[in-house]
Structure formats: C-alpha cells, structure tokens
Amino acid sequence: MDQQELQRRAHDLDVTVWVGKSGIDAVTDELNTQLENEPLIKVKFLRSARAGEPTEEKAHSLAEQVNASVIDTRGHTAVVHR
C-alpha cells in the first residue's frame, strides 16, 4: 500500500492507544500487540504525555520503539503502521 492509501484507511479508525503521563514506554507492549493484529493503529497523545514536546517527535519515538513507521500526525493524534 502506498502512503495515500494508508492515510485513507486510517481516516475512519478509532483511537485505540492513549499515551498519558506515564509516557511512551508504558504503551509500547500494548501497541506491539495491536500491530500484530492490525496494520494501522491510531495513537492519541494526551497533554500530560506531550510535556512541551511536539506530537510528531513523540510519535516517531514511539514508532521507533515498536519497529513501525508514522503514517500521519494530525493535532495530537498519530497513525502508526507496520
């Protein structure tokens, strides 16, 4: 699938992973598990998780930890693909 097709598919997805004050380390196992079953996962970064750092940076750090890639970020939500 190309980038546009992935973005199209991600549009209707619901957020299934929320990153909170515990940070990205707290959700890596859950994200790994979900990526084993679904190719695209939406991740929401709550205010307490961002701590002044841009969502894009947090999303790329999380994706790197689970050996995935970031397809898109909008607002405080990212779509991760493996």
FENCOR-V7274 format. One record per pair of residues at least 4 apart in sequence whose ideal C-beta (glycine too) atoms are under 6 Angstrom apart, sorted by sequence separation. I is the first residue (numbers start at 1). GAP is how many residues later the second one is. If there is no record, write none. Layout:
i=I gap=GAP
i=I gap=GAP
This chain:
i=1 gap=4
i=22 gap=4
i=27 gap=4
i=34 gap=4
i=45 gap=4
i=53 gap=4
i=55 gap=4
i=1 gap=5
i=19 gap=5
i=45 gap=5
i=53 gap=5
i=63 gap=5
i=73 gap=5
i=35 gap=6
i=63 gap=6
i=34 gap=7
i=63 gap=7
i=72 gap=7
i=19 gap=8
i=70 gap=8
i=71 gap=8
i=17 gap=10
i=45 gap=10
i=60 gap=10
i=71 gap=10
i=59 gap=11
i=68 gap=12
i=69 gap=12
i=17 gap=13
i=45 gap=13
i=17 gap=14
i=59 gap=14
i=68 gap=14
i=56 gap=17
i=63 gap=17
i=55 gap=18
i=59 gap=19
i=55 gap=21
i=16 gap=25
i=17 gap=26
i=18 gap=26
i=19 gap=26
i=20 gap=26
i=15 gap=27
i=21 gap=27
i=20 gap=28
i=13 gap=29
i=15 gap=29
i=20 gap=29
i=10 gap=30
i=19 gap=30
i=9 gap=31
i=45 gap=31
i=44 gap=33
i=32 gap=34
i=31 gap=35
i=43 gap=35
i=24 gap=37
i=28 gap=37
i=42 gap=37
i=43 gap=37
i=24 gap=38
i=28 gap=38
i=40 gap=39
i=41 gap=39
i=40 gap=41
i=39 gap=42
i=35 gap=47
i=6 gap=65
i=7 gap=65
i=10 gap=69
i=6 gap=75
